[in-house]
C-alpha cells in the first residue's frame, strides 16, 4: 500500500485542492470509508452518498461527532466529519 503525505495545497490542473497539513493519504483498493453525522447541517454534504449519484460507491457510516473523530484517529475511517477541536488531538 503506497503512502503519501500532503504538506500543502496541491494544484490539479485549473482546480485547487486543500488538505490538512501532514495528513497521510492511503490509496486503497476497497471503498473509501467515510464517517459522518446525521445532523441537518450535514444533510447537503451527505445526500449525494445516501440518495444521489454516489450511492453505494463509498462505505458510509454514521455516528456522533466525537465517535467520527475517534474512528478517523483509529484508522477505522479514511474521511470524517469531525469537530474542529478534535483536530488538535490528532497525531501527525
Phi, psi and omega in degrees: 000125181280136178246136174232156176234123177272125183247355179197185176295144178241146178260133177238088184065237179267359181257142178253132178248142180255150177213151173291136182302135178060031178272116180287133175259131177254117178277111187250155175273334180275189179289145174293131182267119182243126177253121185227174178247154179260059178251155183301323182290344177261356183306316179296329179287324187270339185307317181298332179276333183262322186230352185260204186290348181261007181304127177084354182273346181228155176271098186258129176232154181240140180202177174286157185306319180296325178289324175301317179296318179295320177298319179294314180296322182278354180086009178278350177223148177267330181223142179211145171270107188235160175295144181301324180293339180287338182298321181293338180275349181285138176279143178265000000 
